[in-house]
Amino acid sequence: MGMVTVCLSIYLSEIATKELRGLLGSFLQFFAVAGILMVYIFGVVLNWNWLAVVSIALALFNVIFLAVSCHDKWGF
């Protein structure tokens, strides 16, 4: 995750306009911390087997959503 955070921060700083650069960088850090907090909260309720299943399901959901949103049919 550390290398992805560094590379994504550099990428966002290169492609974003001056007005959006700080906001996008802040969202990157906010969502990383929110994901860690979510795992801590789920970890209290679930054992590690189910926590792994939930984490994989959320990751697959993100990959599927990314694939659908890039499709020309949706107009994005």
Secondary structure as GFF3:
##gff-version 3
##sequence-region A 1 76
A	DSSP	alpha_helix	2	15	.	.	.	ID=ss1
A	DSSP	alpha_helix	21	45	.	.	.	ID=ss2
A	DSSP	alpha_helix	48	69	.	.	.	ID=ss3
A	DSSP	three_ten_helix	72	74	.	.	.	ID=ss4
###
